[in-house]
Amino acid sequence: MEEYQGVGKSLRDLVEDQERNMVQLERIGATMEWRWGSEEEVGKEESGDDAEGSEDGPGESQEEGTLLSLSC
């Protein structure tokens, strides 16, 4: 009988641990969504400043283009 009680306690502990892990994962997911949302807003603002257009391709800066041309 004691063996069954021990198994029952172990199973309850596992379920409680799983519930805590799920809550923690939900918090992490919410934090990641918030950060990605913030980065997207910053990216939109930065791309809006460069909307005039430049000769550099997407993701390239004028400095990078200059450095690449110097290394050739």
ROPAPA-439160 format. One line per field, with one value per residue: residue number from 1; x negated, y negated, z negated of N, C-alpha, C in turn. Coordinates in nm, 2 decimals, always signed. Atoms other than C-alpha are relative to their C-alpha. Layout:
N
mardren = c(NUM,...) $
n.u = c(X,...) $
n.v = c(Y,...) $
n.w = c(Z,...) $
ca.u = c(X,...) $
ca.v = c(Y,...) $
ca.w = c(Z,...) $
c.u = c(X,...) $
c.v = c(Y,...) $
c.w = c(Z,...) $
end
This chain:
72
mardren = c(1,2,3,4,5,6,7,8,9,10,11,12,13,14,15,16,17,18,19,20,21,22,23,24,25,26,27,28,29,30,31,32,33,34,35,36,37,38,39,40,41,42,43,44,45,46,47,48,49,50,51,52,53,54,55,56,57,58,59,60,61,62,63,64,65,66,67,68,69,70,71,72) $
n.u = c(-0.08,+0.09,+0.06,-0.09,+0.00,+0.12,-0.02,-0.10,+0.07,+0.09,-0.08,-0.04,+0.11,+0.03,-0.10,+0.03,+0.12,-0.04,-0.09,+0.09,+0.07,-0.09,-0.02,+0.12,+0.01,-0.09,+0.06,+0.11,-0.06,-0.05,+0.12,+0.06,-0.10,+0.01,+0.13,+0.00,-0.09,+0.07,+0.11,-0.07,-0.03,+0.13,+0.04,-0.09,+0.04,+0.13,-0.02,-0.07,+0.10,+0.07,-0.09,+0.04,+0.07,+0.14,+0.05,+0.03,-0.11,-0.06,+0.09,+0.14,+0.01,+0.09,+0.13,+0.04,+0.03,+0.13,+0.10,+0.02,+0.07,+0.14,+0.07,+0.01) $
n.v = c(+0.12,+0.12,+0.02,+0.08,+0.14,+0.06,+0.02,+0.11,+0.13,+0.03,+0.04,+0.14,+0.09,+0.02,+0.08,+0.13,+0.05,+0.03,+0.12,+0.11,+0.02,+0.06,+0.14,+0.07,+0.01,+0.10,+0.13,+0.01,+0.03,+0.13,+0.09,+0.00,+0.08,+0.14,+0.05,+0.00,+0.11,+0.12,+0.01,+0.03,+0.15,+0.07,-0.03,+0.08,+0.13,+0.02,-0.01,+0.12,+0.11,-0.03,-0.02,+0.08,-0.09,+0.01,-0.10,-0.13,-0.10,-0.01,-0.04,+0.04,+0.14,+0.07,-0.04,-0.14,+0.01,+0.07,-0.10,-0.11,+0.05,+0.02,-0.13,-0.07) $
n.w = c(+0.00,+0.01,-0.14,-0.08,+0.05,-0.05,-0.15,-0.01,+0.03,-0.11,-0.11,+0.04,-0.01,-0.14,-0.06,+0.05,-0.07,-0.14,+0.00,+0.02,-0.13,-0.10,+0.04,-0.03,-0.14,-0.04,+0.03,-0.09,-0.13,+0.00,+0.00,-0.13,-0.09,+0.03,-0.05,-0.14,-0.04,+0.02,-0.11,-0.13,+0.00,-0.02,-0.14,-0.09,+0.01,-0.07,-0.14,-0.04,-0.02,-0.12,-0.10,-0.12,-0.09,-0.01,-0.09,+0.07,+0.00,+0.14,+0.11,-0.02,+0.03,-0.09,+0.05,-0.04,-0.14,-0.02,+0.04,-0.09,-0.12,+0.03,+0.01,-0.13) $
ca.u = c(+0.00,-0.29,-0.43,-0.11,-0.11,-0.46,-0.38,-0.08,-0.29,-0.55,-0.28,-0.14,-0.48,-0.54,-0.21,-0.29,-0.63,-0.48,-0.22,-0.50,-0.70,-0.40,-0.34,-0.71,-0.70,-0.40,-0.58,-0.88,-0.66,-0.49,-0.83,-0.96,-0.64,-0.68,-1.05,-0.99,-0.70,-0.93,-1.21,-0.96,-0.85,-1.21,-1.28,-0.98,-1.10,-1.46,-1.34,-1.12,-1.42,-1.59,-1.28,-1.44,-1.64,-2.00,-2.22,-2.29,-2.08,-1.85,-2.04,-2.35,-2.47,-2.67,-2.97,-2.96,-2.95,-3.25,-3.44,-3.37,-3.48,-3.80,-3.88,-3.85) $
ca.v = c(+0.00,-0.24,-0.18,-0.31,-0.62,-0.68,-0.64,-0.87,-1.14,-1.11,-1.15,-1.46,-1.61,-1.55,-1.71,-2.01,-2.05,-2.03,-2.30,-2.53,-2.47,-2.55,-2.88,-2.97,-2.89,-3.11,-3.40,-3.34,-3.34,-3.66,-3.83,-3.72,-3.85,-4.18,-4.21,-4.11,-4.36,-4.63,-4.54,-4.55,-4.90,-5.01,-4.85,-5.03,-5.36,-5.31,-5.20,-5.50,-5.73,-5.55,-5.56,-5.82,-5.53,-5.46,-5.26,-5.00,-4.69,-4.59,-4.56,-4.72,-5.05,-5.31,-5.23,-4.86,-4.94,-5.17,-4.90,-4.64,-4.86,-4.94,-4.57,-4.48) $
ca.w = c(+0.00,-0.08,+0.27,+0.43,+0.21,+0.31,+0.68,+0.63,+0.47,+0.74,+1.01,+0.83,+0.81,+1.18,+1.27,+1.05,+1.20,+1.55,+1.46,+1.33,+1.65,+1.87,+1.68,+1.72,+2.09,+2.13,+1.96,+2.18,+2.49,+2.39,+2.32,+2.66,+2.84,+2.66,+2.75,+3.11,+3.13,+3.00,+3.25,+3.54,+3.43,+3.41,+3.75,+3.91,+3.77,+3.90,+4.24,+4.26,+4.23,+4.52,+4.73,+4.97,+5.11,+5.14,+5.37,+5.10,+5.10,+4.81,+4.49,+4.62,+4.49,+4.68,+4.45,+4.53,+4.90,+4.87,+4.68,+4.93,+5.22,+5.04,+4.99,+5.36) $
c.u = c(-0.09,-0.06,+0.10,+0.01,-0.12,+0.00,+0.10,-0.06,-0.10,+0.07,+0.05,-0.11,-0.04,+0.10,-0.02,-0.12,+0.03,+0.08,-0.09,-0.08,+0.08,+0.02,-0.13,-0.02,+0.09,-0.05,-0.11,+0.05,+0.05,-0.11,-0.06,+0.09,-0.02,-0.13,+0.00,+0.09,-0.08,-0.11,+0.06,+0.03,-0.12,-0.04,+0.09,-0.04,-0.13,+0.02,+0.07,-0.09,-0.08,+0.09,-0.03,-0.07,-0.14,-0.05,-0.03,+0.13,+0.06,-0.10,-0.14,+0.00,-0.11,-0.15,-0.04,-0.04,-0.13,-0.11,-0.02,-0.07,-0.15,-0.08,-0.03,-0.13) $
c.v = c(-0.13,-0.03,-0.08,-0.14,-0.07,-0.03,-0.12,-0.14,-0.04,-0.06,-0.14,-0.10,-0.03,-0.09,-0.15,-0.07,-0.04,-0.13,-0.12,-0.03,-0.06,-0.15,-0.08,-0.01,-0.10,-0.14,-0.03,-0.04,-0.14,-0.10,+0.00,-0.07,-0.15,-0.05,+0.00,-0.11,-0.13,-0.01,-0.03,-0.14,-0.08,+0.01,-0.09,-0.15,-0.03,+0.01,-0.12,-0.12,+0.02,+0.01,-0.08,+0.09,-0.03,+0.11,+0.13,+0.08,+0.00,+0.05,-0.04,-0.15,-0.06,+0.03,+0.13,+0.00,-0.06,+0.10,+0.11,-0.05,-0.03,+0.14,+0.07,-0.04) $
c.w = c(+0.00,+0.14,+0.09,-0.04,+0.05,+0.15,+0.02,-0.02,+0.11,+0.13,-0.02,+0.02,+0.15,+0.07,-0.05,+0.07,+0.15,+0.01,-0.02,+0.13,+0.11,-0.03,+0.04,+0.15,+0.06,-0.02,+0.10,+0.14,+0.01,+0.00,+0.14,+0.10,-0.02,+0.06,+0.15,+0.05,-0.01,+0.11,+0.13,+0.00,+0.03,+0.15,+0.10,-0.01,+0.08,+0.15,+0.06,+0.02,+0.13,+0.12,+0.13,+0.10,+0.01,+0.10,-0.06,+0.01,-0.14,-0.10,+0.01,-0.04,+0.09,-0.05,+0.05,+0.15,+0.03,-0.04,+0.10,+0.13,-0.03,+0.00,+0.14,+0.07) $
end
